[in-house]
Amino acid sequence: MPIRLSDYLKTTYGEKVYRLSLSSGCTCPNRDGSICYDRINDSYYIGEPAEGCEPLIGGCTFCSEGGSGEFATKPVDIDTQIELAKKVIQKKTDARKFIAYFQSYTNTYDDVDRLRALYHRAISRDDIEILSIGTRPDCIGEDILGMLIELNNIKPVWIELGLQTIHEETARRINRGYKLSTFEDTYRRLKKAGITVIVHVILGLPGETKEDMLETVKYLADLSPALDGIKLQNLQILKGTRMYEELAPGNNHIPVYHSMSMEEYTDLVAECIALLPENCVVHRMTGDGPRKLLVDPLWSLDKKRVLNMLTKKTAKYFDESVK
Ligand code: SF4
């Protein structure tokens, strides 16, 4: 049976461990125009456009200015960022242990020496237990992998990959900019290196049926070596994104978007959790978009209600012996 993240952390560290949303100062190759689509070979690469290839424009269509991580602190030096983020949490709690969490943009997309120094500084602090890095599978070359292995020898490193869907047609539609085979290759290399891998999935992408979404989760549940963790979230339409523009009245560039009700979404999440293998840690079950940008679904603003409903519907699928 899968395990809740909070249970996993309490069992492993003996107390609650809190996430600090930090900024690495990286950009994203899908936002800065560095990803090219090779029409002839139907493949993607990061680099200069060659003949028969064209740059992708605008990043993933659901991604907002903040790079899908709206709550990260501003990129000042890492110790200052950590202290500032800790202060906010410690106002309400007696938190002592933390995860250094780099979510926004692509946090392995820069010079490896700069990244090594940054992440090394973060995990050498006594208050940081885990280093969690959000990135893309096409941004983990051998030098980056070598750095991750070094860091993982000091403290646990979690790599979070934004896969969103296994379906190539949807991936093209949302302008993800890499193929499933790239994910598969990077996943195996990371797992072979002993790195913990967490995969992000978005439920409700335009054009996907319930069966498509369950197929994505089933695929991840069946991965070998086994998946360490998953983040599920409902699609959130945010102002200023390309998807928001595409959904404007009269625009028929994308298949009809089905806005799930809270009931429907929470039922679907329960079905997803039921598919997950033993020991797979569930890091998230709902989206956490910025209130001021969210256009749909508005029920996701009532996070307490959504979480209560999810807790009730998913309880029987979690391993209750891990507490
Ligand atoms: S969602 Fe992530 S990978 Fe996609 S454009 Fe935004 S920052 Fe880049």
Residues whose N, C-alpha, C, O or C-beta is under 5 A from the ligand:
A	BS01	SF4	C28 N30 R31 G59 C60 C63 G67 S68 Y105 T106
